[in-house]
Amino acid sequence: MMIRRRYLLHLTLWIPVAIIWLMPAAAQCRQAAPLPEGEGKDLVEARCTSCHNTGAITRSGGFDSPEEWRAVSASMMPLPEDEADIIANYLAAHFPARTERHPTLVDGPVQVDITEWLVPTLGQRSRDPIEALDGAIWWTGMWASLVGRLDPVTGEMKEYPLPPSARPHSIVPDDEGYIWYTGNSNGTIGKLDPETGEITEYETEAGDPHTAIFHPNGKLYFTSQRAAMLGRLDPATGELIEVDTEPRPYGIVIAQDGTVWVAYNGTNKLGAVDPATLEITYFTVPDPRTRIRRLGIDSEGMVWFVNSSLGRIGVLNPETGAVKQWDSPSGPTSHPYSLAVINDKIWYNESGMRPDALVRFDPETESFQSWAIPSGVGIIRHTWVTRDGDLLIHQSSSNRVGRVRIRDIVN
Ligand code: HEC
Protein backbone atom coordinates (compact mmCIF):
# COMPACT_ATOMS: atom_id res chain seq x y z
CA MET A 1 0.00 0.00 0.00
CA MET A 2 1.24 3.45 -0.77
CA ILE A 3 0.38 6.60 1.07
CA ARG A 4 1.55 9.89 -0.31
CA ARG A 5 1.83 13.02 1.73
CA ARG A 6 3.27 16.29 0.65
CA TYR A 7 5.00 18.89 2.74
CA LEU A 8 6.13 22.39 2.08
CA LEU A 9 8.71 23.10 4.66
CA HIS A 10 10.09 26.05 6.49
CA LEU A 11 13.58 25.53 7.83
CA THR A 12 13.54 28.17 10.53
CA LEU A 13 10.36 26.83 12.09
CA TRP A 14 11.21 23.15 12.23
CA ILE A 15 14.86 22.93 13.16
CA PRO A 16 14.49 24.06 16.80
CA VAL A 17 11.44 21.83 17.19
CA ALA A 18 13.37 18.89 15.85
CA ILE A 19 16.33 19.50 18.13
CA ILE A 20 14.30 19.94 21.31
CA TRP A 21 11.92 17.07 20.68
CA LEU A 22 13.95 14.42 19.04
CA MET A 23 17.39 14.39 20.55
CA PRO A 24 16.88 13.40 24.14
CA ALA A 25 14.90 10.31 23.16
CA ALA A 26 17.62 9.22 20.81
CA ALA A 27 20.31 9.78 23.41
CA GLN A 28 18.72 7.67 26.11
CA CYS A 29 20.63 4.60 25.07
CA ARG A 30 23.68 6.01 26.84
CA GLN A 31 23.73 5.89 30.62
CA ALA A 32 24.30 9.08 32.61
CA ALA A 33 27.39 9.11 34.80
CA PRO A 34 28.22 11.35 37.79
CA LEU A 35 30.73 14.13 37.13
CA PRO A 36 33.64 14.83 39.51
CA GLU A 37 33.42 17.96 41.69
CA GLY A 38 35.14 21.10 40.51
CA GLU A 39 34.56 24.52 39.00
CA GLY A 40 32.61 23.97 35.80
CA LYS A 41 30.72 20.84 36.86
CA ASP A 42 27.41 22.67 37.17
CA LEU A 43 27.93 24.43 33.88
CA VAL A 44 28.65 21.18 32.05
CA GLU A 45 25.52 19.66 33.58
CA ALA A 46 23.49 22.68 32.56
CA ARG A 47 24.81 23.12 29.01
CA CYS A 48 25.97 19.73 27.82
CA THR A 49 23.11 17.41 28.71
CA SER A 50 20.27 18.62 26.53
CA CYS A 51 21.11 16.27 23.64
CA HIS A 52 22.89 13.47 25.51
CA ASN A 53 23.69 12.79 29.12
CA THR A 54 27.05 13.05 30.89
CA GLY A 55 27.95 9.51 29.82
CA ALA A 56 28.92 10.86 26.40
CA ILE A 57 31.64 12.84 28.16
CA THR A 58 32.78 10.35 30.83
CA ARG A 59 33.08 7.52 28.31
CA SER A 60 34.69 9.63 25.58
CA GLY A 61 38.33 9.35 24.56
CA GLY A 62 39.11 12.55 26.52
CA PHE A 63 41.59 15.32 25.69
CA ASP A 64 44.62 16.67 27.53
CA SER A 65 44.30 20.33 26.61
CA PRO A 66 41.51 22.86 27.19
CA GLU A 67 41.97 23.89 23.52
CA GLU A 68 41.00 20.43 22.29
CA TRP A 69 38.00 20.26 24.63
CA ARG A 70 37.01 23.73 23.47
CA ALA A 71 37.07 22.63 19.85
CA VAL A 72 34.89 19.62 20.66
CA SER A 73 32.41 21.76 22.61
CA ALA A 74 32.27 24.26 19.76
CA SER A 75 31.31 21.51 17.34
CA MET A 76 28.47 20.56 19.71
CA MET A 77 26.93 23.95 20.50
CA PRO A 78 27.65 27.70 20.51
CA LEU A 79 28.77 28.92 23.95
CA PRO A 80 29.67 32.38 25.34
CA GLU A 81 33.46 32.84 25.67
CA ASP A 82 33.57 32.76 29.47
CA GLU A 83 31.46 29.62 29.70
CA ALA A 84 33.49 27.93 26.97
CA ASP A 85 36.67 28.61 28.98
CA ILE A 86 35.31 27.26 32.26
CA ILE A 87 33.92 24.13 30.59
CA ALA A 88 37.14 23.48 28.63
CA ASN A 89 39.34 23.86 31.72
CA TYR A 90 37.12 21.61 33.80
CA LEU A 91 36.94 18.88 31.14
CA ALA A 92 40.70 18.92 30.46
CA ALA A 93 41.42 18.63 34.20
CA HIS A 94 39.03 15.72 34.77
CA PHE A 95 38.85 13.97 31.40
CA PRO A 96 42.34 13.80 29.90
CA ALA A 97 43.07 11.60 26.88
CA ARG A 98 42.59 7.92 27.62
CA THR A 99 45.37 6.09 25.91
CA GLU A 100 43.52 2.79 25.94
CA ARG A 101 41.13 4.18 23.33
CA HIS A 102 43.89 5.41 21.01
CA PRO A 103 43.95 3.54 17.73
CA THR A 104 47.02 1.57 16.74
CA LEU A 105 47.91 3.50 13.60
CA VAL A 106 49.84 1.68 10.89
CA ASP A 107 52.19 3.40 8.44
CA GLY A 108 52.14 2.51 4.78
CA PRO A 109 52.72 3.60 1.21
CA VAL A 110 49.37 5.27 0.44
CA GLN A 111 48.70 8.98 0.85
CA VAL A 112 45.32 10.46 1.62
CA ASP A 113 44.04 14.02 1.81
CA ILE A 114 41.15 14.35 4.21
CA THR A 115 38.89 17.41 3.96
CA GLU A 116 36.14 17.90 6.54
CA TRP A 117 33.28 20.40 6.57
CA LEU A 118 31.34 21.47 9.67
CA VAL A 119 27.62 21.29 8.88
CA PRO A 120 25.38 24.27 9.78
CA THR A 121 23.01 22.81 12.40
CA LEU A 122 24.99 21.52 15.37
CA GLY A 123 23.89 18.39 17.20
CA GLN A 124 22.27 16.87 14.11
CA ARG A 125 24.59 13.86 14.07
CA SER A 126 25.51 14.28 10.40
CA ARG A 127 25.96 10.96 8.69
CA ASP A 128 25.78 8.80 5.56
CA PRO A 129 27.12 11.22 2.90
CA ILE A 130 26.46 10.45 -0.76
CA GLU A 131 27.46 12.04 -4.07
CA ALA A 132 24.61 13.26 -6.27
CA LEU A 133 24.68 13.32 -10.06
CA ASP A 134 25.85 16.94 -10.17
CA GLY A 135 28.82 16.22 -7.88
CA ALA A 136 27.20 17.76 -4.80
CA ILE A 137 27.65 15.92 -1.51
CA TRP A 138 24.48 15.25 0.49
CA TRP A 139 24.25 14.03 4.06
CA THR A 140 21.52 13.29 6.58
CA GLY A 141 21.24 14.91 10.01
CA MET A 142 19.24 12.26 11.77
CA TRP A 143 18.79 13.98 15.12
CA ALA A 144 17.52 17.20 13.50
CA SER A 145 15.50 15.36 10.84
CA LEU A 146 17.09 17.08 7.88
CA VAL A 147 19.17 16.42 4.82
CA GLY A 148 21.91 18.76 3.68
CA ARG A 149 23.64 19.59 0.42
CA LEU A 150 27.28 20.62 0.18
CA ASP A 151 28.97 22.05 -2.89
CA PRO A 152 32.48 20.62 -2.35
CA VAL A 153 33.99 23.22 -4.68
CA THR A 154 32.66 26.34 -2.93
CA GLY A 155 31.92 24.83 0.49
CA GLU A 156 28.40 26.26 0.28
CA MET A 157 25.82 24.26 2.24
CA LYS A 158 22.05 24.17 2.38
CA GLU A 159 19.86 22.17 4.75
CA TYR A 160 16.42 20.83 3.83
CA PRO A 161 14.08 20.06 6.72
CA LEU A 162 12.14 16.80 6.57
CA PRO A 163 9.02 15.98 8.58
CA PRO A 164 10.28 16.24 12.21
CA SER A 165 9.27 12.66 12.97
CA ALA A 166 11.16 11.19 9.99
CA ARG A 167 14.68 11.17 11.50
CA PRO A 168 16.35 9.93 8.34
CA HIS A 169 18.91 7.23 8.99
CA SER A 170 20.35 7.13 5.52
CA ILE A 171 20.00 8.69 2.07
CA VAL A 172 20.57 7.62 -1.49
CA PRO A 173 20.29 9.52 -4.79
CA ASP A 174 18.39 8.32 -7.87
CA ASP A 175 19.14 8.98 -11.54
CA GLU A 176 16.67 11.85 -11.80
CA GLY A 177 18.14 14.12 -9.14
CA TYR A 178 15.84 13.17 -6.25
CA ILE A 179 17.22 12.32 -2.81
CA TRP A 180 15.62 9.31 -1.13
CA TYR A 181 15.76 8.85 2.63
CA THR A 182 14.85 6.19 5.17
CA GLY A 183 12.45 7.75 7.71
CA ASN A 184 13.68 5.65 10.60
CA SER A 185 11.25 7.06 13.17
CA ASN A 186 8.07 7.60 11.16
CA GLY A 187 8.32 4.36 9.19
CA THR A 188 8.50 5.91 5.75
CA ILE A 189 10.67 5.91 2.70
CA GLY A 190 10.78 9.53 1.58
CA LYS A 191 11.68 11.27 -1.65
CA LEU A 192 12.90 14.86 -1.62
CA ASP A 193 12.76 17.06 -4.69
CA PRO A 194 15.71 19.42 -4.12
CA GLU A 195 14.28 21.92 -6.63
CA THR A 196 11.02 22.49 -4.77
CA GLY A 197 11.63 21.04 -1.30
CA GLU A 198 8.59 18.84 -1.90
CA ILE A 199 8.54 15.47 -0.15
CA THR A 200 6.71 12.28 -1.08
CA GLU A 201 6.39 9.59 1.59
CA TYR A 202 5.80 5.86 1.18
CA GLU A 203 4.65 4.16 4.34
CA THR A 204 6.31 0.87 5.33
CA GLU A 205 4.92 -1.97 7.39
CA ALA A 206 8.24 -2.45 9.19
CA GLY A 207 8.22 1.01 10.69
CA ASP A 208 11.96 1.61 10.88
CA PRO A 209 13.64 1.75 7.46
CA HIS A 210 17.39 1.83 8.04
CA THR A 211 19.66 1.71 4.98
CA ALA A 212 18.57 1.79 1.33
CA ILE A 213 20.18 1.30 -2.05
CA PHE A 214 19.07 1.52 -5.68
CA HIS A 215 19.38 -1.55 -7.88
CA PRO A 216 20.18 -1.29 -11.61
CA ASN A 217 16.58 -2.55 -12.08
CA GLY A 218 15.42 0.87 -10.80
CA LYS A 219 13.97 -0.42 -7.53
CA LEU A 220 14.97 0.65 -4.05
CA TYR A 221 15.95 -2.13 -1.61
CA PHE A 222 16.13 -1.41 2.11
CA THR A 223 16.71 -2.97 5.52
CA SER A 224 14.53 -2.37 8.60
CA GLN A 225 16.67 -3.21 11.61
CA ARG A 226 14.30 -3.45 14.59
CA ALA A 227 11.47 -5.00 12.57
CA ALA A 228 13.86 -7.58 11.05
CA MET A 229 12.47 -7.01 7.57
CA LEU A 230 13.73 -6.29 4.08
CA GLY A 231 11.80 -4.13 1.65
CA ARG A 232 11.62 -3.26 -2.02
CA LEU A 233 10.01 -0.13 -3.37
CA ASP A 234 9.34 0.42 -7.05
CA PRO A 235 9.34 4.20 -7.57
CA ALA A 236 7.71 3.78 -10.98
CA THR A 237 4.55 2.15 -9.60
CA GLY A 238 4.73 2.81 -5.84
CA GLU A 239 4.61 -0.95 -5.21
CA LEU A 240 6.18 -1.76 -1.84
CA ILE A 241 6.91 -5.34 -0.77
CA GLU A 242 8.42 -6.37 2.57
CA VAL A 243 9.59 -9.74 3.85
CA ASP A 244 10.75 -11.08 7.23
CA THR A 245 14.41 -11.85 7.77
CA GLU A 246 16.96 -12.67 10.49
CA PRO A 247 17.49 -10.22 13.40
CA ARG A 248 18.74 -6.71 12.76
CA PRO A 249 19.44 -6.47 9.04
CA TYR A 250 21.82 -3.53 8.64
CA GLY A 251 24.05 -2.71 5.65
CA ILE A 252 22.86 -3.46 2.11
CA VAL A 253 24.78 -3.52 -1.19
CA ILE A 254 24.28 -4.80 -4.73
CA ALA A 255 26.72 -7.21 -6.38
CA GLN A 256 27.62 -7.08 -10.08
CA ASP A 257 25.36 -10.09 -10.75
CA GLY A 258 22.39 -8.20 -9.28
CA THR A 259 22.28 -10.10 -5.98
CA VAL A 260 21.31 -7.88 -3.05
CA TRP A 261 23.61 -8.57 -0.09
CA VAL A 262 22.59 -7.82 3.48
CA ALA A 263 24.68 -7.70 6.68
CA TYR A 264 23.16 -8.68 10.04
CA ASN A 265 23.82 -6.84 13.26
CA GLY A 266 21.77 -9.32 15.28
CA THR A 267 23.25 -12.63 14.17
CA ASN A 268 26.45 -14.01 12.62
CA LYS A 269 25.14 -14.11 9.08
CA LEU A 270 25.19 -12.50 5.67
CA GLY A 271 22.18 -12.75 3.37
CA ALA A 272 22.04 -13.01 -0.42
CA VAL A 273 18.67 -11.74 -1.65
CA ASP A 274 17.18 -12.57 -5.02
CA PRO A 275 16.11 -9.15 -6.36
CA ALA A 276 13.05 -10.60 -8.14
CA THR A 277 11.62 -12.98 -5.52
CA LEU A 278 13.19 -11.50 -2.35
CA GLU A 279 14.15 -15.04 -1.42
CA ILE A 280 17.12 -14.99 0.97
CA THR A 281 20.04 -17.42 1.11
CA TYR A 282 21.99 -17.17 4.36
CA PHE A 283 25.72 -17.59 4.84
CA THR A 284 27.04 -18.17 8.36
CA VAL A 285 30.20 -16.44 9.54
CA PRO A 286 32.03 -18.54 12.17
CA ASP A 287 31.62 -17.55 15.84
CA PRO A 288 28.08 -16.79 17.06
CA ARG A 289 29.36 -13.60 18.72
CA THR A 290 29.93 -12.08 15.28
CA ARG A 291 27.83 -9.00 14.43
CA ILE A 292 28.19 -7.38 11.02
CA ARG A 293 27.24 -3.79 10.30
CA ARG A 294 28.42 -3.09 6.76
CA LEU A 295 29.69 -4.91 3.73
CA GLY A 296 31.04 -4.40 0.19
CA ILE A 297 31.72 -6.39 -2.98
CA ASP A 298 35.02 -6.57 -4.86
CA SER A 299 35.52 -6.99 -8.61
CA GLU A 300 35.53 -10.80 -8.27
CA GLY A 301 32.18 -10.81 -6.45
CA MET A 302 33.76 -11.60 -3.07
CA VAL A 303 31.77 -10.20 -0.14
CA TRP A 304 33.86 -8.14 2.31
CA PHE A 305 32.44 -7.32 5.71
CA VAL A 306 33.30 -5.80 9.08
CA ASN A 307 33.05 -8.12 12.05
CA SER A 308 32.13 -5.23 14.36
CA SER A 309 31.73 -7.20 17.58
CA LEU A 310 35.02 -9.07 17.29
CA GLY A 311 37.20 -6.30 15.84
CA ARG A 312 37.93 -8.01 12.53
CA ILE A 313 37.34 -7.70 8.84
CA GLY A 314 36.52 -10.66 6.68
CA VAL A 315 35.65 -11.93 3.24
CA LEU A 316 33.07 -14.48 2.13
CA ASN A 317 33.39 -16.47 -1.06
CA PRO A 318 29.74 -16.86 -2.13
CA GLU A 319 30.60 -19.82 -4.38
CA THR A 320 32.06 -21.97 -1.60
CA GLY A 321 30.76 -20.30 1.58
CA ALA A 322 34.37 -20.09 2.81
CA VAL A 323 35.15 -17.18 5.14
CA LYS A 324 38.55 -15.68 5.92
CA GLN A 325 39.07 -13.05 8.62
CA TRP A 326 41.83 -10.73 9.85
CA ASP A 327 42.19 -8.90 13.17
CA SER A 328 41.94 -5.12 12.79
CA PRO A 329 45.12 -3.28 13.93
CA SER A 330 43.48 -1.79 17.05
CA GLY A 331 42.22 -5.17 18.21
CA PRO A 332 39.04 -6.73 19.58
CA THR A 333 37.44 -3.49 20.82
CA SER A 334 38.15 -1.52 17.63
CA HIS A 335 34.55 -2.00 16.40
CA PRO A 336 34.96 -1.77 12.62
CA TYR A 337 31.80 -0.11 11.32
CA SER A 338 31.58 1.30 7.79
CA LEU A 339 33.09 -0.45 4.78
CA ALA A 340 33.72 0.37 1.13
CA VAL A 341 35.69 -1.35 -1.62
CA ILE A 342 37.73 0.97 -3.87
CA ASN A 343 39.84 -0.60 -6.62
CA ASP A 344 39.71 -3.88 -4.70
CA LYS A 345 41.20 -2.28 -1.58
CA ILE A 346 39.06 -2.39 1.55
CA TRP A 347 38.38 0.89 3.39
CA TYR A 348 36.73 0.83 6.80
CA ASN A 349 36.95 2.54 10.18
CA GLU A 350 37.71 1.58 13.78
CA SER A 351 34.77 3.29 15.44
CA GLY A 352 35.64 2.10 18.95
CA MET A 353 38.81 4.17 18.90
CA ARG A 354 39.33 7.87 19.65
CA PRO A 355 40.14 9.39 17.34
CA ASP A 356 38.11 7.24 14.98
CA ALA A 357 40.61 5.66 12.58
CA LEU A 358 40.29 5.16 8.83
CA VAL A 359 41.84 1.86 7.75
CA ARG A 360 42.90 0.54 4.35
CA PHE A 361 43.38 -3.18 3.87
CA ASP A 362 45.17 -4.58 0.84
CA PRO A 363 43.91 -8.13 0.20
CA GLU A 364 46.87 -8.91 -2.06
CA THR A 365 49.54 -8.25 0.54
CA GLU A 366 47.19 -8.78 3.52
CA SER A 367 48.54 -5.53 4.97
CA PHE A 368 46.87 -2.65 6.78
CA GLN A 369 47.46 1.10 6.79
CA SER A 370 45.53 3.56 8.94
CA TRP A 371 45.01 7.25 9.69
CA ALA A 372 43.38 9.24 12.50
CA ILE A 373 40.38 11.19 11.24
CA PRO A 374 41.24 14.85 12.01
CA SER A 375 38.00 15.75 13.85
CA GLY A 376 37.69 12.14 15.03
CA VAL A 377 35.22 12.60 17.84
CA GLY A 378 32.67 10.12 16.75
CA ILE A 379 31.89 7.37 14.39
CA ILE A 380 31.82 6.87 10.64
CA ARG A 381 28.61 4.93 10.23
CA HIS A 382 28.42 4.75 6.47
CA THR A 383 30.63 5.75 3.56
CA TRP A 384 30.15 6.35 -0.15
CA VAL A 385 32.53 6.05 -3.09
CA THR A 386 32.37 8.93 -5.57
CA ARG A 387 32.71 8.59 -9.33
CA ASP A 388 36.31 9.82 -8.97
CA GLY A 389 37.10 7.09 -6.43
CA ASP A 390 37.09 9.40 -3.40
CA LEU A 391 35.66 8.12 -0.15
CA LEU A 392 32.96 10.25 1.49
CA ILE A 393 33.04 10.04 5.29
CA HIS A 394 31.53 11.83 8.29
CA GLN A 395 31.87 12.13 12.05
CA SER A 396 28.57 11.92 13.85
CA SER A 397 29.61 13.73 17.04
CA SER A 398 31.67 16.57 15.62
CA ASN A 399 29.04 17.33 12.95
CA ARG A 400 31.41 16.87 10.05
CA VAL A 401 31.07 15.46 6.58
CA GLY A 402 34.31 14.72 4.81
CA ARG A 403 36.04 13.57 1.68
CA VAL A 404 39.10 11.35 1.48
CA ARG A 405 41.17 11.79 -1.68
CA ILE A 406 43.25 8.68 -2.13
CA ARG A 407 46.62 8.77 -3.81
CA ASP A 408 46.92 5.04 -4.10
CA ILE A 409 50.04 3.16 -5.12
CA VAL A 410 50.13 2.15 -8.76
CA ASN A 411 50.65 -1.57 -9.01
C1 HEC B 1 22.85 20.21 20.24
C2 HEC B 1 23.07 18.89 20.77
C3 HEC B 1 24.32 18.67 21.61
C4 HEC B 1 24.75 19.41 22.68
C5 HEC B 1 24.09 20.61 23.33
C6 HEC B 1 25.98 18.79 23.12
N1 HEC B 1 26.26 17.70 22.36
FE1 HEC B 1 27.81 16.40 22.62
N2 HEC B 1 27.07 15.19 21.15
C7 HEC B 1 25.98 15.48 20.37
C8 HEC B 1 25.76 14.39 19.46
C9 HEC B 1 24.65 14.31 18.39
C10 HEC B 1 26.74 13.43 19.72
C11 HEC B 1 26.93 12.10 19.00
C12 HEC B 1 26.17 11.05 19.65
C13 HEC B 1 26.30 9.76 18.86
O1 HEC B 1 26.64 9.80 17.69
O2 HEC B 1 26.05 8.71 19.45
C14 HEC B 1 27.55 13.96 20.81
C15 HEC B 1 28.64 13.31 21.39
C16 HEC B 1 29.49 13.88 22.32
C17 HEC B 1 30.71 13.28 22.80
C18 HEC B 1 31.16 11.89 22.49
C19 HEC B 1 32.21 11.86 21.44
C20 HEC B 1 32.74 10.47 21.27
O3 HEC B 1 33.89 10.28 21.61
O4 HEC B 1 32.00 9.59 20.80
C21 HEC B 1 31.30 14.19 23.64
C22 HEC B 1 32.62 14.05 24.36
C23 HEC B 1 30.44 15.34 23.71
N3 HEC B 1 29.34 15.11 22.90
C24 HEC B 1 30.70 16.46 24.48
C25 HEC B 1 29.80 17.50 24.65
C26 HEC B 1 30.03 18.64 25.50
C27 HEC B 1 31.29 18.87 26.32
C28 HEC B 1 28.92 19.43 25.42
C29 HEC B 1 28.68 20.75 26.10
C30 HEC B 1 29.65 21.80 25.82
C31 HEC B 1 28.00 18.79 24.49
N4 HEC B 1 28.57 17.63 24.05
C32 HEC B 1 26.76 19.29 24.15
C33 HEC B 1 25.17 16.59 20.46
C34 HEC B 1 25.27 17.58 21.41
Boltz pocket constraint, residues with backbone or C-beta under 6 A from the ligand:
constraints:
  - pocket:
      binder: B
      contacts: [[A, 19], [A, 23], [A, 44], [A, 47], [A, 48], [A, 49], [A, 50], [A, 51], [A, 52], [A, 56], [A, 57], [A, 59], [A, 60], [A, 61], [A, 69], [A, 72], [A, 73], [A, 76], [A, 77], [A, 87], [A, 122], [A, 123], [A, 124], [A, 125], [A, 143], [A, 354], [A, 376], [A, 377], [A, 378], [A, 379], [A, 396], [A, 397]]
      max_distance: 6.0
